[in-house]
Amino acid sequence: MARALMAADSSVALSVTELSAKLGHSSGAIGAALERLVERGQAERIGVNPRRYRATDSTSSAATFSPSAGSRPTSAAATSRASRGASGSGGVVRASGQEYFPRELAGLPDVEALQRLREADVPVLLHGPPGTGKTSLLEAAFPDLVTVAGDGDTTVGDLLGEYSQRDDGRYEFLHGPMVTAMREGRALLLDDATLIPPTVMAALYPAMDGRREIRIKAHGNELVTAIPGFYVIAAHNPGAPGAVLSDALGSRFSVQIKVTSDYDLAAHLGVNRTMVRVARNLAKRWESGQIGWAPQLRELLAAKRITQALGIDIAFANLIGVAPEEDQEVVAEVVSKATGKTVTALALGPSSKVTSSPSTATTKGVPPPCPSSPTPGALPRR
């Protein structure tokens, strides 16, 4: 759609906001589409603030949509359905090229539901253990995603920007990811948001309320105003040490969604069936508070790759080893019952270069064991 609109008049350079208004899509979606066109050589980027785009020689040949009377641009939901169909397997292709397989949310595919919430400007907070697919879902729903990886050391400068020394010794101010998302109308993900100090998160709040603007004190009190399409999402692990969901943070995310692993999906993706059964068993124990850990989709997909490389027995042994030390005994018990074998955590064995132990060697010239050293199981001499 963007290609066709630019191809209609190749001499005109249009901004993201202008194209968004003409096509009826969010600025974030249009901005992401335009950047992909630039990568393919089907559009040319001009300027930075604001970014403008115009057609190239190859734009018109690739255009397939004409915004004529009666034409109706597709919604974000329809775009999502199209991307699923293009993957050939029902999955949504993420920017990384990997597929995400949608799950149901409010009677819709989760990707489509999140896109609708963005169109309605309703902030979303995803919560759940690591490895359940929170980030994968958000990358599938929002191709224009800008991510901030939060932790206890995150500063206001990490969000808004800070000064950096150039090669010539001079300092220049480099705007941070939050400013980028605001100016370009993109989706901003605060990953592990509850680990970010509340004083740092406070810098974000003015951009999420009716003002939709912030001031950067470190840069001459610069005013930054969000353009249409700017959207904030957050994700966090409630069980992470130091994670605090403050009232100020929680109240700004009107929709809060619990994300757990889809074990049926793991089986569909080729994870060993017994491995999936073990994971389900451990998940039930985790939910009831018997243990503090259960394998999530990330660990199961890793187990699939380990199985392909070294076999299922090694994958089970590794599963025990990656569990927290206090839960390894229970995990080993569940694995052993499911497989009918005694399985222990993966560990190195003896060196393959050693064929005999010096203490048991009988080769001529090798001295016998020291008499003062007790043999295994024998009482020491007095």
C-alpha positions in Angstrom: 0.0 0.0 0.0 2.8 2.4 0.9 4.7 1.4 -2.3 1.7 2.2 -4.5 1.0 5.5 -2.8 4.6 6.7 -3.4 4.6 5.3 -6.9 1.6 7.5 -7.8 3.9 10.5 -7.6 7.6 9.7 -7.4 8.6 13.4 -7.1 6.9 13.8 -3.7 8.6 12.9 -0.4 6.1 11.9 2.3 6.5 11.6 6.0 5.4 8.7 8.1 2.6 10.7 9.6 1.3 11.8 6.1 1.4 8.2 4.8 -0.3 7.0 8.0 -3.2 9.4 7.6 -3.6 8.5 3.9 -3.6 4.7 4.5 -5.4 4.5 7.7 -2.7 2.5 9.6 -0.8 3.4 12.7 2.4 5.4 12.2 4.4 2.5 13.8 3.2 0.0 11.3 3.8 2.4 8.4 7.2 3.3 9.6 8.2 -0.3 9.9 6.9 -1.0 6.4 8.8 1.9 4.9 12.1 0.8 6.5 11.6 -2.6 4.9 11.1 -0.9 1.5 14.3 1.1 2.0 16.2 -2.1 2.7 14.8 -3.6 -0.5 15.7 -0.5 -2.6 12.0 0.1 -3.2 11.9 3.4 -1.4 14.4 6.2 -0.5 14.7 7.8 3.0 15.2 11.5 3.0 16.0 13.4 6.2 15.9 12.3 9.8 13.5 14.6 11.8 11.0 14.0 10.3 11.8 11.1 8.2 10.5 11.4 4.6 10.3 8.8 1.9 9.9 8.8 -1.8 9.8 6.3 -4.6 12.8 4.8 -6.5 12.9 3.4 -10.0 11.9 0.0 -8.6 8.9 1.2 -6.5 6.3 1.2 -9.2 7.0 -2.3 -10.5 6.4 -3.7 -7.0 3.3 -1.8 -6.1 0.1 -3.8 -6.0 -2.4 -1.5 -4.2 -4.1 1.6 -5.5 -5.8 3.9 -3.0 -8.6 4.7 -5.4 -12.2 5.5 -4.5 -13.8 2.5 -2.8 -10.5 0.9 -1.9 -10.2 0.1 1.8 -6.9 -0.4 3.5 -6.5 -3.6 5.4 -6.5 -3.5 9.2 -3.5 -4.6 11.4 -5.5 -7.7 12.1 -5.8 -8.5 8.4 -2.1 -7.9 7.9 -1.4 -10.3 10.7 -3.6 -13.0 9.0 -1.8 -12.4 5.7 1.6 -12.8 7.4 0.5 -16.1 8.9 -0.7 -17.3 5.6 2.5 -16.4 3.9 4.5 -18.5 6.4 2.7 -21.6 5.2 2.4 -23.1 8.6 0.0 -20.8 10.5 2.9 -19.0 12.2 3.7 -15.3 12.1 7.1 -14.5 10.7 9.1 -12.2 13.1 11.7 -9.7 12.0 14.4 -12.2 12.8 12.9 -14.6 10.3 11.7 -17.0 13.1 8.1 -18.0 13.4 5.7 -17.3 16.2 2.6 -19.5 16.5 -0.3 -17.4 17.9 -2.4 -18.5 20.9 -5.9 -17.5 21.8 -6.6 -14.3 23.6 -10.1 -12.9 24.0 -11.4 -15.2 21.3 -8.7 -13.9 18.9 -5.2 -14.9 17.9 -3.0 -13.1 20.6 -1.1 -11.2 17.9 -4.3 -9.7 16.5 -5.7 -8.9 20.0 -2.5 -7.0 20.9 -2.6 -5.1 17.6 -6.2 -4.1 18.4 -5.2 -2.9 21.8 -2.5 -0.8 20.3 -4.9 0.8 17.8 -7.1 1.6 20.9 -4.0 3.0 22.7 -4.4 0.5 25.7 -1.0 -0.2 27.3 -0.4 -3.9 28.0 1.8 -5.7 30.6 2.8 -9.3 30.0 3.9 -11.3 33.0 5.2 -14.8 33.4 8.3 -16.9 33.9 11.2 -16.5 31.5 11.1 -18.6 28.4 7.3 -18.6 27.9 7.4 -16.5 24.7 6.5 -13.0 25.9 9.1 -11.3 23.8 8.4 -13.6 20.8 4.7 -12.6 21.0 5.5 -8.9 21.1 8.0 -9.1 18.2 5.3 -10.9 16.1 2.6 -8.4 16.9 4.8 -5.3 16.5 7.4 -5.4 13.7 8.5 -1.9 14.6 9.4 -2.8 18.2 12.1 -0.9 20.0 13.3 -2.8 23.1 14.8 -1.6 26.4 16.3 -4.5 28.4 15.7 -3.4 32.0 17.6 -4.3 35.2 18.5 -2.7 38.5 21.2 -0.6 36.8 19.0 1.0 34.2 19.2 4.8 34.2 17.2 7.6 32.8 19.9 8.1 30.3 19.4 4.5 29.0 15.8 5.6 28.2 16.1 9.2 27.1 19.7 9.4 25.9 23.0 10.8 27.2 26.2 12.5 26.0 28.9 10.5 24.3 32.4 11.4 23.4 33.2 11.5 19.7 36.5 10.5 18.0 37.5 14.2 17.9 37.1 14.6 21.6 33.9 16.6 21.5 30.7 15.4 23.2 27.3 15.0 21.5 24.0 14.0 22.9 22.7 10.6 21.6 18.9 10.2 22.1 17.8 7.0 23.6 15.3 4.3 22.5 12.3 5.9 24.1 12.9 9.1 22.2 13.3 7.1 19.0 10.0 5.4 19.6 8.2 8.6 20.3 9.5 10.5 17.3 9.0 7.7 14.9 5.6 6.4 16.2 6.9 3.0 17.2 6.1 0.4 19.9 8.4 0.6 22.9 9.0 -2.6 24.9 10.2 -2.3 28.5 11.5 -5.8 29.1 11.9 -6.8 32.8 10.2 -3.5 33.6 9.8 -4.3 37.3 13.6 -4.5 37.7 14.0 -0.9 36.6 14.2 1.6 39.6 10.9 3.4 40.1 12.6 6.8 39.9 13.8 5.8 36.3 10.3 4.6 35.3 8.9 7.9 36.4 10.6 9.6 33.4 8.3 7.5 31.1 5.0 8.3 32.7 4.4 11.7 31.1 4.6 10.1 27.6 2.0 7.5 28.6 -0.7 9.9 29.8 -2.6 12.6 27.9 0.4 14.8 27.6 2.3 12.3 25.4 5.5 14.3 25.9 8.7 14.4 28.0 11.4 16.8 28.8 15.1 15.8 28.7 16.7 17.8 31.5 20.2 16.6 30.5 19.8 18.1 27.1 18.7 21.6 27.8 15.2 20.6 29.0 14.5 19.5 25.4 10.8 18.8 24.7 9.9 15.6 22.9 6.4 14.9 21.7 5.1 11.5 20.7 3.6 11.2 17.2 0.7 8.9 16.5 1.7 5.2 16.7 3.8 5.5 19.8 2.9 2.7 22.1 4.3 1.3 25.3 4.3 -2.4 26.3 6.0 -4.0 29.3 7.0 -7.5 30.2 8.2 -8.9 33.5 8.9 -12.0 35.5 7.1 -11.8 38.9 9.5 -14.4 40.4 12.7 -12.5 39.5 14.7 -11.4 42.6 14.1 -7.7 43.1 11.0 -7.5 40.8 8.6 -4.9 42.2 5.3 -4.0 40.4 4.7 -0.6 42.0 1.2 0.9 42.0 2.4 3.7 39.8 3.6 1.2 37.2 0.8 -1.2 37.4 -1.9 1.5 37.1 -0.5 2.6 33.8 -1.0 -0.7 32.1 -4.8 -1.2 31.8 -4.4 -4.8 30.5 -2.3 -7.3 32.3 -1.9 -10.8 30.7 -0.4 -13.9 32.2 1.8 -15.8 29.8 2.6 -19.5 30.4 4.1 -22.2 28.2 2.0 -24.0 25.6 3.1 -27.6 26.0 0.8 -28.7 23.1 2.8 -26.3 20.9 6.0 -27.8 22.1 4.8 -31.3 21.0 3.7 -29.8 17.7 7.1 -28.3 17.1 8.7 -31.7 17.5 9.8 -31.9 21.1 10.1 -35.5 22.3 6.7 -36.6 23.7 8.1 -38.0 27.0 10.0 -34.7 27.5 6.7 -32.8 27.1 5.1 -35.1 29.6 7.9 -34.5 32.1 7.5 -30.8 31.6 3.7 -30.9 32.2 4.3 -32.9 35.4 6.8 -30.4 36.7 4.6 -27.5 35.7 1.8 -28.9 37.9 4.2 -29.3 40.8 5.4 -25.7 40.3 1.9 -24.3 40.2 1.1 -26.1 43.5 4.2 -24.7 45.1 6.0 -28.1 45.5 9.0 -26.8 43.5 10.2 -23.4 42.4 11.0 -24.2 38.7 9.5 -25.9 35.7 10.9 -26.1 32.1 9.3 -23.6 29.8 9.0 -23.6 26.0 12.6 -22.2 25.7 14.1 -25.1 27.6 12.0 -27.6 25.6 13.1 -26.2 22.3 16.6 -26.4 23.5 16.0 -30.0 24.5 14.8 -30.7 21.0 18.1 -29.4 19.5 20.2 -31.4 22.1 18.3 -34.5 21.2 19.1 -34.0 17.6 22.8 -33.5 18.4 23.4 -36.0 21.2 20.3 -38.1 21.9 17.3 -38.0 24.2 19.1 -39.4 27.2 21.6 -36.5 27.2 18.7 -34.1 26.8 17.1 -35.5 29.9 20.3 -35.4 31.9 20.8 -31.7 30.8 17.2 -30.9 31.9 18.1 -32.0 35.4 21.3 -30.0 35.3 19.7 -26.7 34.3 17.1 -26.9 37.1 17.9 -25.0 40.3 20.0 -27.0 42.6 17.2 -27.2 45.2 14.8 -28.7 42.6 17.2 -31.1 40.9 16.2 -34.1 43.1 12.5 -33.8 42.2 13.3 -33.2 38.5 15.5 -36.3 38.5 12.8 -38.4 40.1 10.1 -37.3 37.6 12.5 -37.9 34.7 13.5 -41.4 36.0 9.8 -42.4 36.4 8.9 -41.2 32.9 11.9 -42.9 31.2 12.2 -46.0 33.4 15.9 -45.2 33.8 18.1 -43.7 36.5 19.0 -40.3 35.2 21.4 -37.8 36.8 22.5 -34.4 35.9 24.8 -34.1 32.9 28.5 -34.1 33.9 31.9 -34.9 32.4 33.2 -38.5 32.8 36.8 -39.7 33.0 39.3 -38.7 30.3 39.0 -40.8 27.2 42.9 -40.7 27.0 43.3 -42.7 30.3 42.9 -46.4 29.9 43.9 -47.4 33.5 44.4 -45.8 36.8 47.9 -45.5 38.2 46.8 -47.1 41.5 45.6 -50.3 39.7 48.3 -50.5 36.9 50.2 -53.7 36.7 52.7 -52.6 34.1 56.3 -53.5 35.0 58.1 -50.5 36.5 55.1 -48.8 38.0 55.5 -48.5 41.7 52.8 -50.1 44.0 50.5 -48.0 46.0 52.0 -46.4 49.2 51.4 -48.7 52.1 50.3 -45.8 54.3 47.4 -45.1 51.9 44.3 -47.1 52.9 42.6 -49.0 50.2 38.9 -48.0 49.5 36.7 -49.5 52.1 39.5 -50.6 54.5 40.1 -49.3 58.0 43.1 -47.0 58.4 46.1 -48.6 60.1 46.8 -47.4 63.6 
